[in-house]
């Protein structure tokens, strides 16, 4: 689960090397890093959501009392309350949260593919702009659907 996060750090380091080497490929590495970080986020949300739904049998009030502080990083930081993104009460809510992150992954993939797109005719430009418009509209509608609940 943490391998994509370490790989993303490698892409960020490669972007710094490319930036200071003046090769001009720093943006490519940064887009790859964002893609890998989002993949790691999908894995983290899915794993923590499944744990919250099926494994954890503690109530929110009981698990975070003053004498029973949970640690989130080897005892270095105490977690006073459960993060809001981790409060998953149903499988549908978990699917919704995963859907949001997967849509973001697809948009980053579209952005990555758009760098290699060859635009020769006005029809190519129209199709390219329509794909950006439709993907932005889908992200907007997804956010509005989530806010209405």
N, C-alpha and C positions, 0 to 999 in steps of 0.2 A: 504494500500500500504506500510505503514511503519512497519507493524507487523512482516513481515519476517526479517527486519533489526534488530529489537529489539530481536527477537528470535535468530538470529545469534549471537548477543552479549551475550545472555545467554549461547549458546553453547561454545563460546570462554571462558567465565568465568568458565564453567564446565570443560573445557580442562585444565585451570590453576589449578583448584582444584585437578583434577585427576593427573596432572603432579607433583604437590608438595606432593600429597598423595602417590605417587609411585605405583599407581594401574595399570599403563600401558595402559590406555584407552584414553589418551589425543589425539592421532591421530584420533581416531574414532570421537571424538567430533569436532575436527578441520575440518574433511571432511564434517561432517553434517553442520557445520557453513558455509563452502564454498558453499555447495549446497543451503542452505537457502538464503545466500547473493545473489547468482546468480538468484534465484527465485524473490527476491526483485528487482534486476536489470531488469529482464524481465518486471515486473509490472511497474517500473519507466519509462523504455524506451517506453513501449506501451502507458502508460498514457500521457507522455509528447509528444510523436509522434502524438497521436490523437488530443491533444490540439493544437499542431502546425499546423496540417493539416486542422482541421475543425472549431476550435473555434477562434484561434488567427487571427485577420484580420489586424494586424499591419505589416508594412514593416520592414525589418531589419534595414534600415537606420533611419527610423522615430522613432522606438521604443527604440533605444539606443543612442539618442543624449545626449549632455553634460548636458542639463537641465532636462532631463527625464531619469535619471539612475534608472534601475530596481534593486530591492533587491531580494536576493535569500534566505535569512534566517532572517526574522523579522527585516529587516533594518540594520543588523549588517555588512553585506558585500554587497558592490555595485557590480553589474554585468556590466562590461564595454561593453562586446559583448556577443552574443549568443554562447554557446558552440558548437563545431563542430559536436558533436554527435546529437545535437538537430536540426540541419539544415536539415529538412526532407521536401522534395518538392513533393513527390508523395507517393502513397500507396505502390508501389513496393519497394521504398527505405525503408519504414517502415518495410515491410515484410522481407527485406534482413537483416536489423539490428536485428530484432527479431529472425530471423533464426540463426544468428551467436550466439546469447546468448543461444538459445535453444539447439544448438549443444554442446555448452560448458556444459550446464546442463546435457545432455545425457552422455558426457564424464566423468563428475564427478560421475554420477550414475554408469557407467561402472567401474570406479575406486573403488567405494564403494562396488559393488558386487564382484569385484575381490578379495577383502580381505577374502571373505567367500568361494571362490572357492577351491574345493578339487582336487588336481592334483595327480592322481594315476598312469596313464599310459603315455607313450610318446605321444599318440594321444591327450590326455587331454592337455598336455603342448603345442603341436602344435596348437590346436584350441585356446588356451588362447593367445599364441603369435600372431596368425593370427588376433584375434579380436583387439589386441592392435595396430598391424600394419595397419589394415584397418581403425580403428578410427583415427589414426594419419594421415593417407593419406587423409581421408575425410576432416579433419581440415585444412591440408595443401592446398588441392584443393580449399576449400572454401575461404581461405585467398587469394590465387592467383586469383580466379575469381573476388573477391572484388577489388583487386589492379589493375586489367586490365581495370576497368571501369573508 
